[in-house]
């Protein structure tokens, strides 16, 4: 995986994770179908899971109340969907 931004180079990280047997089977099949390693599948999954975070608004501008009513929560969710 190559990045267009040289400051955004890929850095190898050795990780030890635990997944269910079925999950490992599916990831292994995915890697085999794609002709890549299991490590590359995990790398793609990690990249895809955070790719939109950079595009989101500034998190410092988000106000998180210490408590809210159920109606407040419903209204906030409805407002977010309508925007």
N, C-alpha and C positions, 0 to 999 in steps of 0.2 A: 504494500500500500504506500503510495507516494503522496505527499502533500504539496500543494502549490505554494504554500507559505513556508519558507525555510525555517522560520521560528517554530513551526508546528511539526517538527520532525517526529518520527515514531521512536519511542524509547522502549527497549525490551524490558519486561518485568516478569520475573519468575514468581508464579503464584501457585498456591496449593489450595484447591477448592474441593468441596464435596458436592456431588450431585447424585440424584437417584439413579439406579441402574437403568431404568427406562430412558431417562434423560440422556445418559451417556450413550446408550444405543442409538437414539435418534440423532444426536450430534455426530456420532461416528458415521452413521449412514449419510448424513448431510455432507460431511467432509469428503467421504468417498465419492458421492455423486458429483461434488464440485471439483474433485481432484486436488483438494488442498488438505492441509493438516488440521487436526483437532484444535491446535493452538490458534491457527488462522481463523477458524470458525468462531472461537471465543473472542478473538480480537474484533472480528466483524460485528459480532453481537454487542460487544461493549461499545464500539463506535456508534452503531445504530441507535443504541439506547440513550445516548447523550447528545446526538447530533443537533437536535432542535433546542437544546438548552441555551446555546449561544445566541439563538435567534429570538429568544424570549426577552421580555422587558426586563429592565433593571430590577433585581430582587430587592434592592434597598428602598425602592419606592413603594413596595407592597406593605400595606398596613395589616398586621395580623392581630386581631383583638384577643384579649386574654379570655374572653367568654362571649358567647352569642346565643340567641334563642334559636330554636329549630326554624322558626319563620325567617329570621335573619339569614340563616344558612341557605334555606330554599331560595330566598330572594337573590342572594349573591350568586348562587349557581345559575338561576334563570337569567340574571343580568349578564353573566359571563357567556352563556350560550347565545344570547341575542346580539352580542357585540361582534 
